[in-house]
Amino acid sequence: MRYLLNGHSLNLVPELCNGCCRCEEVCPHGVFSLVQRKAEIVNRDGCMECGACRMNCATNAISVISGVGCAQLVINSMRRKNGAGVPCECK
């Protein structure tokens, strides 16, 4: 599922990453992957900006404005013609 197509607030500073894998473990949409012992963003469009990665990063290598992507999904679903909407998956 895509939440935002551009303008993500998600940012990763690879130089600060210690390779602990917590971001990969806590991300509900597989946004991160460990490559050569460093986290990389591999699925930016999957990011719902929940903030789990940021809150679990011991080295502060990740920054994100929490809630933006999920809110965008809800707004976009309400704009659809049929009004059916898409349920928010952030729990």
C-alpha positions in Angstrom: 0.0 0.0 0.0 1.2 3.5 -0.8 0.7 6.3 1.7 2.4 9.3 0.2 3.8 9.5 -3.3 6.3 12.3 -2.6 7.2 14.7 0.2 7.9 12.1 2.8 9.3 13.4 6.1 11.2 10.1 6.5 15.0 10.7 6.6 17.9 8.3 7.4 21.5 9.3 8.1 23.4 6.1 7.3 26.6 7.4 9.0 24.7 7.3 12.3 23.3 3.8 11.8 24.9 1.1 14.1 23.2 -1.8 12.2 21.0 -2.9 15.1 18.1 -3.8 12.8 15.4 -2.4 15.1 14.0 -0.2 12.3 13.6 -3.2 10.1 12.0 -5.2 12.9 9.4 -2.6 14.0 8.4 -1.2 10.6 5.0 -2.6 9.7 5.5 -2.1 5.9 9.0 -3.2 5.2 10.4 0.2 4.5 13.9 -0.6 5.8 16.4 -3.3 5.0 19.9 -3.9 6.3 22.5 -3.7 3.6 26.2 -4.1 4.4 25.4 -3.7 8.1 23.6 -0.4 7.6 19.9 0.4 7.3 18.6 1.6 4.0 15.2 2.8 2.9 14.0 0.3 0.3 10.3 1.0 0.2 9.7 4.7 0.8 6.2 4.6 -0.7 5.2 2.0 2.0 6.0 4.4 4.8 3.0 5.5 6.7 5.1 7.7 9.0 4.0 6.0 12.2 7.3 6.9 13.9 8.1 3.4 15.2 11.5 3.4 13.4 12.4 6.8 14.9 11.3 5.8 18.4 13.4 2.6 18.3 16.6 4.0 16.8 19.1 4.3 19.6 21.5 6.4 17.5 18.9 8.9 16.2 19.8 8.0 12.6 16.1 8.2 11.6 13.8 11.2 11.6 10.1 11.3 10.6 7.1 13.5 11.4 4.7 10.9 12.9 1.2 10.5 11.6 1.5 12.4 8.3 1.2 9.4 6.0 -1.6 7.7 7.8 -3.6 11.0 7.9 -3.0 11.4 4.1 -4.4 7.9 3.5 -7.6 8.6 5.4 -8.1 12.0 3.6 -7.5 10.5 0.2 -9.9 7.6 0.9 -12.6 10.1 1.9 -12.2 12.0 -1.4 -13.0 8.9 -3.5 -16.2 9.0 -5.6 -17.8 6.0 -4.0 -17.0 7.2 -0.5 -16.1 3.6 0.5 -12.7 4.7 1.9 -9.8 2.7 2.9 -9.3 1.6 6.5 -6.3 3.0 8.3 -3.9 0.2 9.2 -1.9 2.0 11.9 -2.8 0.5 15.2 
